[in-house]
Amino acid sequence: MIKKKNKEEKELKKETDPMQDEIREDPETDRKNEPSEKIDPETMVENPEEKIAELNDKYLRLYSEFDNYRKRTLKEKAELSKFASADVITCLLPILDDFERAIKAFTATSDNGTALKEGVVLIYNKFLSVLNQQGLEQMKTLGESFDTDFHEAVTNIPAANPDQKGKIVDEILKGYLLNGRVIRFAKVVVGS
C-alpha cells in the first residue's frame, strides 16, 4: 500500500515538473556542479605586485578620463548658455537696422509724419512676426474672465453692466506667453 502511494506520488511529480526530477536524480549533473579541483589562492595570483600595478593604472586612467569628461561638459554648458540667444539676436538684427533707418528718416523728413508713422508700424509688425516665429504669443485679455494664472489685477472698477462682473475691462500692460508658458502677466483692470 505504502509503496503504491510512493510510486503514485513520484509519477505525479514527474507529470507536474519532469525537469526537477531529472536534475535531482542525475548524479552526473551533481558532479559537474562541484568544482573538480580546489583553487589555491597562491596559484591564482602569480605576481601580486604586477596585478596591483595593473589595477592602479586602470584606476588612474578611468579617473582621468572621467575628469576630462566632466571638464568638457562644463565647458560645453558654459558655451551653450553664453550663445543660447544667438539665434534670436540674429533674427532681431534686421529689425535693428530698420529702426536705424527710421531714425535717419526722422531727421531727413520735413512732412507731417504720416510716412514715418507708417514706417514705424511696419517695423513693429516685422518685429512682432519675428518674435512670433520664436514662440511668443500675445495674450488676449479684453472681455475675458479674470484668471490669476494669466492676469494681474491692477485695480477693480464698478462694472457698467452685470455681464462685465469678473471680466477684464481694460488692459494696462500686455501679457505674453512663450511656447505656452507665461513670461509676463497681463496687467489689467477688472470689473466688479
JOKATA-V170039 format. One record per residue. N is the residue number from 0. SS is DSSP state (H for helix, E for strand, L for the rest). PSI is psi in radians with two decimals (* if undefined). D_CENTER is the distance of its C-alpha to the mean C-alpha in Angstrom with 1 decimal. Layout:
<<N | SS | PSI | D_CENTER> <N | SS | PSI | D_CENTER>>
//
This chain:
<<0 | L | -0.87 | 73.4> <1 | H | -0.67 | 70.9> <2 | H | -0.67 | 70.7> <3 | H | -0.73 | 69.9> <4 | H | -0.74 | 67.1> <5 | H | -0.74 | 65.6> <6 | H | -0.74 | 65.8> <7 | H | -0.71 | 64.2> <8 | H | -0.74 | 61.4> <9 | H | -0.72 | 60.8> <10 | H | -0.68 | 60.8> <11 | H | -0.73 | 58.2> <12 | H | -0.71 | 56.0> <13 | H | -0.68 | 56.3> <14 | H | -0.71 | 55.4> <15 | H | -0.73 | 52.3> <16 | L | 1.42 | 51.0> <17 | H | -0.49 | 53.1> <18 | H | -0.61 | 50.8> <19 | H | -0.79 | 51.2> <20 | H | -0.66 | 55.0> <21 | H | -0.71 | 54.8> <22 | H | -0.75 | 52.7> <23 | H | -0.63 | 54.9> <24 | H | -0.29 | 58.2> <25 | L | 1.92 | 57.5> <26 | H | -0.40 | 58.9> <27 | H | -0.74 | 57.6> <28 | H | -0.57 | 53.9> <29 | H | -0.67 | 54.8> <30 | H | -0.57 | 56.3> <31 | H | -0.57 | 53.4> <32 | H | -0.42 | 50.9> <33 | L | 2.46 | 53.0> <34 | L | 2.38 | 52.8> <35 | L | -0.64 | 55.9> <36 | L | 2.57 | 56.3> <37 | L | 2.40 | 55.2> <38 | L | 2.23 | 53.0> <39 | L | 2.21 | 54.5> <40 | H | -0.53 | 51.9> <41 | H | -0.60 | 54.0> <42 | H | -0.36 | 54.0> <43 | H | -0.80 | 50.2> <44 | L | 1.91 | 49.4> <45 | L | -0.83 | 52.0> <46 | L | 1.74 | 51.1> <47 | H | -0.57 | 48.8> <48 | H | -0.70 | 48.6> <49 | H | -0.71 | 47.2> <50 | H | -0.74 | 44.6> <51 | H | -0.77 | 43.5> <52 | H | -0.71 | 43.3> <53 | H | -0.80 | 41.3> <54 | H | -0.67 | 38.8> <55 | H | -0.73 | 38.6> <56 | H | -0.78 | 38.0> <57 | H | -0.73 | 35.2> <58 | H | -0.81 | 33.6> <59 | H | -0.71 | 34.0> <60 | H | -0.77 | 32.5> <61 | H | -0.74 | 29.5> <62 | H | -0.80 | 29.1> <63 | H | -0.62 | 29.4> <64 | H | -0.74 | 27.0> <65 | H | -0.71 | 24.3> <66 | H | -0.73 | 25.2> <67 | H | -0.72 | 25.0> <68 | H | -0.78 | 21.5> <69 | H | -0.80 | 20.4> <70 | H | -0.72 | 22.2> <71 | H | -0.75 | 20.8> <72 | H | -0.64 | 17.1> <73 | H | -0.72 | 18.0> <74 | H | -0.74 | 19.8> <75 | H | -0.69 | 17.0> <76 | H | -0.73 | 14.6> <77 | H | -0.76 | 17.5> <78 | H | -0.68 | 18.3> <79 | H | -0.80 | 14.8> <80 | H | -0.52 | 14.9> <81 | H | -0.68 | 18.5> <82 | H | 0.31 | 18.3> <83 | L | -0.58 | 15.0> <84 | L | 0.13 | 17.3> <85 | H | -0.69 | 19.9> <86 | H | -0.75 | 19.2> <87 | H | -0.77 | 19.7> <88 | H | -0.72 | 22.7> <89 | H | -0.68 | 24.2> <90 | H | -0.49 | 24.1> <91 | H | -0.28 | 25.8> <92 | H | -0.74 | 28.6> <93 | H | -0.56 | 30.8> <94 | H | -0.65 | 30.7> <95 | H | -0.73 | 31.8> <96 | H | -0.72 | 34.6> <97 | H | -0.70 | 35.6> <98 | H | -0.70 | 35.9> <99 | H | -0.70 | 38.1> <100 | H | -0.67 | 40.3> <101 | H | -0.68 | 40.6> <102 | H | -0.74 | 41.7> <103 | H | -0.64 | 44.3> <104 | H | -0.55 | 45.4> <105 | H | -0.75 | 46.0> <106 | H | -0.52 | 48.6> <107 | H | -0.39 | 50.2> <108 | L | 2.45 | 50.6> <109 | L | 0.11 | 53.5> <110 | L | -3.02 | 53.1> <111 | L | -0.11 | 52.0> <112 | L | 0.06 | 48.3> <113 | H | -0.65 | 47.4> <114 | H | -0.68 | 46.3> <115 | H | -0.70 | 44.1> <116 | H | -0.77 | 42.6> <117 | H | -0.69 | 41.8> <118 | H | -0.76 | 40.3> <119 | H | -0.67 | 38.0> <120 | H | -0.70 | 37.0> <121 | H | -0.76 | 36.1> <122 | H | -0.73 | 34.0> <123 | H | -0.81 | 32.2> <124 | H | -0.68 | 31.5> <125 | H | -0.76 | 30.3> <126 | H | -0.77 | 28.0> <127 | H | -0.67 | 26.6> <128 | H | -0.63 | 26.1> <129 | H | -0.75 | 24.0> <130 | H | -0.64 | 21.8> <131 | H | -0.62 | 21.6> <132 | H | -0.49 | 20.5> <133 | L | 0.00 | 17.6> <134 | L | 0.14 | 16.5> <135 | E | 2.38 | 18.8> <136 | E | 2.45 | 20.9> <137 | E | 2.47 | 24.0> <138 | L | 2.43 | 24.6> <139 | L | 2.08 | 27.8> <140 | L | -0.67 | 29.6> <141 | L | 2.21 | 33.4> <142 | L | -0.13 | 34.9> <143 | L | 2.79 | 31.8> <144 | E | 2.51 | 31.7> <145 | L | 2.24 | 30.5> <146 | L | 2.08 | 27.0> <147 | L | -0.25 | 25.8> <148 | L | -0.37 | 22.1> <149 | L | -0.40 | 22.8> <150 | E | 2.67 | 26.2> <151 | E | 2.06 | 28.0> <152 | E | 2.13 | 31.7> <153 | E | -0.73 | 33.9> <154 | E | 2.87 | 37.1> <155 | E | 2.45 | 38.8> <156 | E | 2.71 | 41.9> <157 | L | 2.37 | 44.4> <158 | L | 2.43 | 43.6> <159 | L | -0.62 | 46.3> <160 | L | 2.83 | 46.1> <161 | H | -0.38 | 44.7> <162 | H | -0.39 | 42.0> <163 | H | -0.03 | 40.3> <164 | L | 2.20 | 39.8> <165 | L | 0.09 | 36.2> <166 | E | 2.80 | 35.3> <167 | E | 2.16 | 34.3> <168 | E | -0.65 | 37.4> <169 | E | 2.64 | 36.4> <170 | E | 2.12 | 33.3> <171 | E | -0.75 | 33.6> <172 | E | 2.28 | 30.2> <173 | L | 2.55 | 27.8> <174 | L | 2.69 | 24.3> <175 | E | 2.55 | 21.3> <176 | E | 2.43 | 18.0> <177 | E | 1.94 | 15.2> <178 | L | 0.74 | 13.4> <179 | L | 0.00 | 14.8> <180 | E | 2.37 | 13.9> <181 | E | 2.18 | 17.0> <182 | E | -0.34 | 17.4> <183 | E | 2.18 | 21.2> <184 | L | 2.53 | 23.3> <185 | E | 2.26 | 26.4> <186 | E | 2.09 | 29.6> <187 | E | 2.87 | 32.1> <188 | E | 2.26 | 35.6> <189 | E | 2.41 | 36.0> <190 | E | 2.40 | 39.2> <191 | L | * | 40.8>>
//
